[in-house]
Amino acid sequence: MTETNKREHEHDCLEQVIDGVVELGDNQSKVSVGDIQNKIGQRSFGPFLFVPAIIEISPVGGIPGVPSMLALIVALFAIQMLFGRHHFWMPGFLAHRSVSGQKLEKGLNKIRPVVRWLDKVSNKRLDWATSNSFLRVIAVLCVVLATSVPPLELLPFASTAPFSAICLFGLGITTRDGAAIVLGLIVTVGAFVLAGMGLIG
């Protein structure tokens, strides 16, 4: 394997991204949003969508207020993605928000087998779904999905629906798997229906 191919393989490995965040939780009593951003680095749009989503889907997402905070992060990155930024900016008040390192480490370790499985089944396919032009469509959808989270947080586990779609978008972008993005589109429809029910209720 050449050095270039090795770097590309590492770039596409979601478990390694999660490992980095778990390491933060293992070494620090408190892990801030800025710490996680620095650990991910300026990889691509995908991990900046995938990591907040997988954190929300993990047991950490059950902490009150965390889903809305993660939704704000997703919306912020998605807007910057929409305008073609390559270096993401985050306001200080958000970068300094933190969660327990122990809870983060335990929560992500519980969901690690899922991330490992996603890595195994992901393949580069349906190139049109990972094209730069379609990324803008995904960015808009992620902003809309993120705005649906705060009202859904009033319903147990309901905010997992929009974050599942965001997770699939992040997975598809990171691994260049258009099938994951198409599946994310299907989940998005379900999330919008659930959000509509939540708002009506």
Salt bridges, closest charged atoms under 4 A:
ASP12 OD2 - LYS124 NZ 3.95
ASP12 OD1 - ARG176 NH1 2.68
GLU15 OE2 - ARG112 NH1 3.75
GLU15 OE2 - ARG116 NH2 2.84
ASP19 OD1 - ARG112 NH1 2.09
GLU23 OE1 - LYS39 NZ 3.49
ASP177 OD1 - ARG125 NE 2.74
